[in-house]
Amino acid sequence: MNIKPLADRILVEPVEKNTVSPGGVIIPDTAKEKPQEGKVLAVGPGAMGDNGQRIPLEIKTGDRVLFSTYAGTEVKLDGKKLYIMKESEVLAVLE
């Protein structure tokens, strides 16, 4: 299934952290923190400015980004957990 975000939204696949602690303890799903890092899978065309022209996004497909804990809307596509969020909810791009 193809999905294309609208306006200034992006589609992010979260990067899951290790399920085993450094001491070897297995962390159950209920104790895991929500991911705050992900890979951008798709970007929208950009928001419309006051003058009627599109404002292009700074984030590109393939970028690794950091976002706040409660950013975006969680969706499931083809069995994968993904987030759709606005570009403004992204805190940083990892290089």
C-alpha positions, 0 to 999 in steps of 0.5 A: 500500500502506498501512502503520501502525506498531505501538506507539511506532514511526514511519514516516519517509521520508528526505530525500536530500541533494544529489548535487552538491557545492558545487564541482560534483562529482557524488557517486556513490551509494557515497560518499553518507552515509546520510540523517539527516533525514526526514519522518514519514509515519505514527505508531503509537498509542503504547507501553503503560505499566505501568498498561496505558494507552497513552502517546501519541507526541510526534511527529506525521505530517508532522513533519521529524525528525533521527535517528542514522545507524544508527537504524531498519530500512530497508524498501522500499515501492512503490519508495521507501526508508523507515525504521521506527524507535522514537520514542526513536531520533529526536533532534529535531523540526525546526520 
